Structures are given as C-alpha cells and as structure tokens.
C-alpha cells in the first residue's frame, strides 16, 4: 500500500481511546487528571494540563504527520510569536553555559520580517539578551558576507517567501552553507507563509520550524495558536522544558478547534491558492499592475507569477505559492483610498492571513507598523504596498469587489463598454477578464459540453 497523502493524513487522525467510541476526539477541558498510583514506574501520561493534555496531544500528532516527525517533537503553544519566543529562549539558555561573562548569542534574521518578529528581536537586542543582525536572505552573497563577518553565529532565522514583499530565500542552499560553516548554528524557519502542506524545511537541514497556526493551519481566525517542530529529540527536550515551565502550551479548547481546522487544510489551501493565482494574473495583465520601462513603480508581487524573478527557485522546494500577494500603486494616497473604500464589501480590512475569508491591508500602517519608519525606508519597504490575503470565496466576487474599490479610489476605470480596464496611474490597458477564472460547476468540470448537448434529451417526471 502506498503512503497516504498529507491531506488524508490530516483527516485520518491517529486512533484515540474514548470510553464511548466517539468518532471525533473529545475535548478534555480539564486542568488535572486523577492519579491511580503514586509509584513512579506507573506514572500516567497526564497529570496537569500545563504539562500535557490529551486534546493537545492529538493536534501535535496531526502536525507531526504533516512534517514527518514523531509527535514528541511537536509542541502546540498559545501563538506564533510564543513559538518564536520559546525557540529563542532555548537558544539563550544554551548560550549561557559559559557563565555570566559569556557574550549574548548572535542571531541573523532577514530584513523583510513580520513586524512581531522584528519587535521581539529588537527587544532582546535592547536588553543584551541577544545580538540581532539583519541581512537580505534572498541575496545569497549578501547573506554570506554578513555571516562571515561575525566571529560566531548562534542562530539564523529564515522566512520564505517573505511577507509582504514576497522575496524568496534559497533555503536548501542557505541551510547547507550555514551548517558547513558552523554545524552547531541553530537554523530556525518561520513556515507560516507556506504551511507544512506546501513546504517542509526539515527536509534540508533546518533544526526548528514554527508556524503561526492562527493562519492556514486553523484557517478560521477564531483561535490564537502556534506550533513548533524540532528536528531531533534533544532540541525537543529543551523546548518542552520551557513550554512546561512557562505554561504556554495551547489550551484544550483551542487545541480541539485546531484539530478540526487542520482536517480541512487541504481543500482550503487549494481554493485559496487558486484564488490568489487568478487574482495575481488579473492584477498584472488586466489591471496593469506591472512594471514598464516608463513606470517601474507599479508591480504585482506573487511567487506564483512567472514574472516573479524567483519563480523557478520557489517552485524548486515548495509545492505551492501560498495565498498572499501584494501590489503597489506608486502612491500612498491611492493605496489608502483603495483600502478604505466603502465599495469593499467582501475584502475585510484587517491584519493576518490564512483564513477562509479574504483580507486586504496596508502593511506599513497595520501588520508592519511596529517597524520604525526610518528602518522601513532603509530597507526600501514600499509604503504604498497593498497586501491581499485570499480566502475561499468565489474568485469572480473577489474580483468584482476589488475592481469596484479601485474605480472608487480613482486607480482604474472600465472602458469600451466594460471590455477593457484602463489603469490611470500608468496608462496601461488590459482585457477585462473579471470573473473568468472561477472554478467550473462540478457537472461542467466532469462532463463538459457532452452533458450540455444531451440535456435537452432528458425526460423529466411531471410535477405533482
């Protein structure tokens, strides 16, 4: 028998013991568990939920299947940022073995980070808990230059593709380089933008992977959660010590909801990526958000576009492009008008991504507002960038909604009786393909024209 697909593994949960034979794992909303013996040799699996809970164990087993590791190498915690905090605490504890006089660990991270990650690294650096440096991880030579300039690097934090600039780090090449230089350097990958369904960084020498399970894994934006996946049990023991000591393990209710969310990850992510693909090509081809020799300010950023400079690189180690894309109008005011347009009925103006409904935002004012404006300017972060996080709605509805808002924001207009979209910001015209990328009706998909041609021959029973 062939090995099960990841989608099937997420739905087919490991066997669980339940006195009533429930087909769905029950919620163990309990703080403590009765002990049947005081003998250490007969210790039970659970005694106090801070240390472990049956519902949390089930979700950790699901994630373990997703990443191909044992369940004791997976930890579900209270948020994605908690996951990174736990990982960095493990690093700090390791580096302190040289005593109080030991220098703080050196951490190299990307220069296009999630705002919360930047905030935490800045906090640690400001209190001398760690020395945080930043490099463009999409430029291998620049990364090597920063790495080799340090007497020692203790940890590298990678993210690919980045959010929202969509830069791609060559993870297999970077991890191989780091381990060649220093086999003890801890390599950490934030895999939230891809999820374990699209990529598994453990396949190429990464030591620890984490995700904000608030995003794709749960997919409904009704819980906060994070997951940590370690390469080996030695790292897992260090992570567990901190999770158990601080009590940051995911609560039973959130664990139960995450178990349910993970079951539909496959179908959700497929629809989200389909919508993102159609939308990105529509923005680029029909709406004119593409660079020209005369106007390089307007661009659509998505790793699923062939025009993306790292399209092939991303495909080489990922199974999909994800559902986050962005585009630039070349004007902060036009972008602001778009995001705040009253014509938006479906796109919700909110931070985060990965949920079933589609979201729109201006990162410089929302998800990345925690990054100092001077630092954003230094890193050439576009202030006018608009981020789109696709949900599972009908793509035609998403396009019509966004088009209405772009018209309202005086960015585009429809011409030739609606057959053409004219971009007022760069003068480009494109065919109006709005609504033409929707998935077909299931009958049409399987039977196509043959079913339509025989439809008139069907004899229907008379109505009573």
PyMOL commands that set and color helices and strands:
alter all, ss='L'
color gray80, all
select helices_A, chain A and resi 6-11+40-42+54-67+71-73+80-98+115-126+140-148+171-181+201-204+233-246+252-263+265-286+311-317+332-339+363-365+373-378+395-408+442-457
alter helices_A, ss='H'
color red, helices_A
select strands_A, chain A and resi 74-77+105-110+130-135+155-159+186-190+208-212+226-230+299-301+324-328+348-349+359-361+385-389+412-415+420-423+429-431
alter strands_A, ss='S'
color yellow, strands_A
deselect
rebuild
show_as cartoon
